[in-house]
Amino acid sequence: MVFESGHPMMIALDIDGTLHVAEDTNPLAHKTISIAVRSAVRAAVRSGAHVVLCTGRLAPATRPFLLELDIMTGFAICSNGAVLIDAATGKIAEQVVFDLRTPIAALREQLPGAIFVAENPGIGVRATGRVDDADMHHGEVELVDIDELATTPTTRLAIHWPGRSGQELTEILSTLDLPGIRSLCYEDEPLADLTAAGVCKAAMLERLRIELGVAATRTLAVGDGINDLEMLDWAAHGVAMGHAPASVLAAADQICPPGAEDGLATALSTWFR
């Protein structure tokens, strides 16, 4: 795609599977970003474009990637669009919270043995148990019982259902009436993320685009997950990583090589050197 001035002015980049291909449970995943991808992202930053990392990770788990890539201005979007942080300080600039009492009451009956992990925005998580997940490797972890968990609003509630399948979790959540809640299920693993209704990466990106004064025709997004679908549609030009699921590939304007082949670097090299 040809952009005015030769390159996009707002670039939304997913983290896990896009910036790196390490397991997202790896607490040092930010250190595994390849030289080619580092160089490509830094070239985009030097151009004056607004580079916005957009992730399902909580804020403390996003900050290491900002530091690793020397992104010290602008903003990053965390928690699948529920949290906007200042890239320089990591402080929360905007957040969308929801009450946990109603969803917890419904979920605890339907999901025996599930572990619930609620974000404590900007600090860490409050959880009913431990899981091997990026949420647990960055920021504070406070273990609480489920009744106490339900008393505090959150920006994102992660549901882990050990020993079950992603399909089982998806099927149960699809039958529940959870007013004001958006459920995002990952069918390849027994994991779901709950946020307030209307929250997604694209919604926060659009608010930020308007604030930054960037034309909608000068936006680019690159991602690989189902939580990137709206983001790819939001952008004037959406790029899917070559290893992404079929639904994500179908939503993109362009498909780049997979992450293991530095696909992000290839995609960005079209506009940045």
N, C-alpha and C positions, 0 to 999 in steps of 0.2 A: 504494500500500500504506500502511496505517496502522501506525505503529510506536508502541510504548509510549513515553511522554514526548513523543510528537509527532514524533520524528525518529530516524533510525538513530544508533547510538552508535559504530559502526565502519564506515568508508567506504573501500573499496579502489578506487583510481583508476589505470587504465592511463595511460601517458604519451603515446606516439606514436599519433596518430590520435584521441586522446581529449582530452587537455589542449591539444593543438595539432594543426594540420594541415600544418605545414611538412614538407619532406622531412626524414627522420630523419638524412640525411647533413649537414644544415645545423648547423654547430657552434654557431650562435646560435638554435637552435630554441626554447630557453626564453624568448627575448626576444619571440617571436611569439605567445605566449599572449594571447588577446583580453582586453579589459577586462571583458567580461561573465563570462568563465570565471574570471578572477582574482578578481572580486568574489564569485562563487558559492562558490569554494573557500575563500576567506577567511571567508565567512559560516559555512561548515561548521566551520572551525577555531575560530572565536569561540564557537560553540555549546557547545564542550567535547567534541565528538565526536572520536574518534581517526581522523584522515585519514591513510591509508597509501598512498603512491605505490607501485605495483606494476608492474614493467617488466622487459623483457628486457635493458635497458641494464646495463652494468657500473657499479659504484659511482661512480667519478669522473664518469661521464656522467649520473648521476642527481642528483648534488649541486646542479648549477646550477638545477634545477627546484625543489628544496626551498628554496633561497635566494630564488628569484624569487617564490615564493608565500608566503614568510615562515612556512614550516612548520619551526619550530625546536624542537619537542618530539616525542617518540615515535620511530617507526621508519619505514623505507622498505624495500621488498623489491626486490632487484635480481636480474639474471641468471636471470630466469624462475623465481625461487624458490630459487635456490642460495645467495643471500647476503642477510642481514639487516643493515642498517646503522642506526646511531644518527642520527636526523635532525639533531640539533644539531651533531654533530662530524664526521659522515661515516665514523666508525670502524666496523669490522666487529664486529657483536655475535654473529653466528652464520654459519657457512658449511658447505656440504656439498661436499666435493671428491671427485674420482675419478682413478684412474691412467690416463695417456694411452698407455702402451706398447702394450696390446692393441688399442685402437681405431685408433691411428695405423698399426700394422702392417697392419691390414686395409684401411683407407681409402686409404693411399698407392698401393696396387696397383689399386684399383678406380676411383680418381678422378684420372687424370693431369691435371696442370695446375691442380689445386685449390690454393687458398690456405687455410691453417689458422691461425686466430687463437684463442689460448688466453688466458683471463684470468689475470692476475697479481693475485690478489684485493686490492682496496683501493689498488692502485698503477697498473695499466694493463693492457697486453697484451704477450704474446710471440707473434710471428707469423712465418710463412714468407714473407710478402710484404705489400705495402701494398694496402689497399682503401679506397674512399671510403665510410666507415661511421662511425657515432657512436663505435664502439670506438676508432677511430684519432684522434678529435678531442679526447679528454679523457683525461688521465693519460699515463703514460710508454708509449712504444712501443719494444720491443726486437725487432729482426729477428734471427732465428736460423734455422739449417737444421732440417730436419724431424727429424733424429735427436736433436738437442739439445732440440727442443720436446717430444719424447716422454718426456724424463727427469724432468719436473716435473709433479706433480699439478695439476689446475685445477678451478675451479668450473663453467666453461662453455667449450666448444670450439665456435667458429663455423666453419662450412665454407662457403667461397665458391668457386663453380665457374664462372669467367668463360667466356663463350661457349657455355654450356650452358643448358638450361631447368630450371625448378624441378621439372617433372615427371620429367625424366631423373634428377635428383638423388634425388628421392623414390623412384623405382623401384629404384635401386641400393641405397639405404640400407635399403629394405624387405626386401631379400634377404640382408642381412648379419646374422650372429649376433654381437651385441656384448653379452655378458653384463654385467649391472650398469649398462647405459647406456640412457638414454632419448633417442630422436631426435625432434626436432620440426622438421618440414619446412614451408617456405613455398612452396606450389606456384606462386605468381605470380612468384617470383624464384629463381635458383639459390643458395639459402641454406638452411642447416640449423643448428640449435643442438643440441649434445649436452650433457647433464647426467647426473648420477648417477640411477639408476633411482629412481622415487618422488618426484623433485623436480618441483615445479610451484608456481605462485603460490599455489594453494589450500592446499597442504600447509603452506607456511610461514605463510599467513594463519591457518590453524586453530591452529597452535601459539601464534601471537601472540595470537589471540582468547582462548585459555584463560589465557595469562599475564596479559592485561589484565583478565580477569574480565568480559568482555562476553558477554551472552547470545546464542546463535546466532540467535535471532529478531530481533535488533536489528542485523543486518549488511546492508550494501549494497555492491554492486560495479558498476562501469561500465567497459566495455571494447569493443574493436572487432576484436581479432585472434584467430587460432586458439589463440594462447598464453593467451587469456583464457577459454577454454571451461570449464575446471575452476573457475576463479574465479567465473564467473557462476552455476555450479551450486552452489558453496559458499555463496554469499550467500543470506540469506532473501529478498532481492529483487535480481535481476540485471538490469541495463539494458545493452542493446546500442546502440552508435552506429548511426545510420541508414544509414551507408555501409558497414557491416560485411558480410563474406561471408554467404551464406545459412545456412551451418552455425552461425554465431555468432548470427544473428538468431533462428534456431529454438531456440537454447538459452536465450534470455532471457525474463524475465517481462514486460519492457517494452522498447519500441524508442523511442528519443528521436530528434530530428532529427540529421542528420549533423554532423560536426565543423565544416564550413564555415559552418554556420548556428548555431554555438554550442550544439550539442546538449547538452553536459555542463551548461552553465549552465541550460538549460531543465529538465533532469532534476533537478538539485539544488534548483531553485526550488520544487519541490513541498514541500520540508521546511525550506528555509533562505531567509531574506530578508535 
